[in-house]
Amino acid sequence: MADNVSAPSGPGPTGIGLGLDPASGAIGIDPEDTEVVPAAFMGLVVSARATYRAMQANGCYPAIVAVGAVEDTVAALARISSHLELYVGDCSGQGGEAVVRASDLLGQARSALSDVRHHLGLDDAAEPDLTPPDVTVLVG
């Protein structure tokens, strides 16, 4: 899939017509709208690509924030893949088995990222204070 894919335009802050309210996490979805899920998937891809481009262009972010965001995204992808298991399995037995393996790998990735975030947090807390001491305190 090309990196220059753009999301369909529509109402809502995400531009994909879902009516997402980021503050509450609530999504208004018309269960009869056959374009909602494809638009949501496109928004997911566009957002991930934009994030990657931002990371390439700007290295001014804490590692723990980036790892946490990727961990949370992988967790969401794992939940999505659990829904795919049924749909893909109905279309293809081997495809269904492959989705189950992918879902397991996403779970493993989330666990590994959780470990990374934990270690970053521990290492950050254990960092010594390297700021020079106040000279007036040392001299008296």
Steps between C-alpha positions, in 0.01 A plus 500: 500500500639842405588763759308768315155356575267758645202452725155569366371838606199528722366643822670460832845591627661190347378590151363150450137560586488307826404789725784416739512699820861458615425636848236239580613220271143470378443419136166549327473225240212433264472118502346512151783703344717261298776762470565550872744212551698554177525871587614417853766264366619768258517750789708251698748459214520873427555579868777239535676631190473861619644397837792327333573806284486724808745273682737510204488878486509580871695317768371714786284257693555285808566135415252386765222700331575343163521148641178550696315622192624207292408257778148644521470488120615137490242421769230655281627305199485179706135572580431569133670175401280303740199623300675413175540139609128432454462688172814365338436151635159499329667584168810284526606232745870561442443875511322461833794302639741768376295773672511303825882484473513873423278571800731296723803689367328832568445385859869412527598838354280680750659307785851584375408869464358497851837368621677779310276765657558349843879503456496856367302604806739322736809634325359852505429475874850362568685773305729695734454873526791639298425868557794676662457578870427853613836658579357700793399177670847353459683810624268570783 
